[in-house]
Amino acid sequence: MTAPLPQDAPAIRWGILGAGGIAHKFANAVTNHTASTVAAVASRTPGKAQAFADAEGVEHALESYEELVARDDIDAVYVATTHNDHHNPALLAIEAGKAVLVEKAFTQNAVQARTVIEAARANKVYVQEAMWTRWLPHIVALREAIQAGEIGDVVTVQADHGQPLAHVERMKRADLAGGALLDLGIYPISFAYDILGKPHAVTAVGQLTDGGVDGQVSMVFGYPKAQASLTTTMWARTPCRAMIAGTEGRIEIEDTFYAPSAWRLTRNDGTTREFDGRVPNGFQYEAAALARGLRSGATEAPELTLDQTLEIMHILDDVRAQIGVVYPGE
């Protein structure tokens, strides 16, 4: 099985809420690697939406989220705001009847996630977490290899994600749900969940910044016959690799595991095979998945259901509780 080509997905019209770096990458992916278009962008920072529109060739630049979600020329909304404020824009879009792609981590906590999911189901609106890794070619091929039994029964998953981002303002601030976990740690956590499912036990240790957010975290997920060892830090650049070991072999993903990458499968008898899934950008795959789901009449993605997203948010909450990170208002 190979990942469906993004350019073959139905063409839809996107609106983007938030105009930061990740929104630029998403707009580039949609415009250059799918049949869809970005019709409008909104930012509450004066002038930022217009600058974004000028840079990305977007026709409409708005300073109101409400105005964007109310537009008739928008089919789906991409929420690219900071973690502390994913749920409110998502709820606006859901209430307006728009499909929604919510940047990871889905919300600040599981309570907010449940609110968004319940609203989506009540309004029968398509909602998807923007964990782009789930739809990338190398991950699609990896899942197929594991499901085909090429490495036997999985017993160990390892993944790390570290980037030197402690100087970035949003990463420092608890009021913006900063720290390594929601921004960086979500990748190894979601990866382990993708391979092994919901853990039976979660153990975490971490070090906090003076501002009360997590600078780095190490986690072990326990399963009846397997375990996952995961790390994240915003104080250093790590290899950002991942490995899945099974009773008959292992798969090692080159850096960076969560982005378009390549892997090598090594069997216990010494034979190997490789898969190269490196493609430009990569965000086009999650955008295309939403377009397909929306046009098919679905309300969520089978590769990452809303129940799975909620379970992952509960894991994040559990880890934060263990290391002592509390965001304002919780």
Secondary structure, 3 states (H helix, E strand, C coil): CCCCCHHHCCCCEEEEECCCHHHHHHHHHHHHHCCCEEEEEECCCCCHHHHHHHHHCCCEEECCHHHHHCCCCCCEEEECCCHHHCHHHHHHHHHCCCEEEEECCCCCCHHHHHHHHHHHHHHCCCEEEECHHHHCHHHHHHHHHHHCCCCCCEEEEEEEEECCCCCCHHHHCHHHCCCHHHHHHHHHHHHHHHHHCCCCEEEEEEEECCCCCEEEEEEEEECCCCEEEEEEECCCCCCCCEEEEECCEEEEECCCCCCCCEEEEEECCCCEEEEECCCCCCHHHHHHHHHHHHHHCCCCECCECHHHHHHHHHHHHHHHHHHCCCCCCC
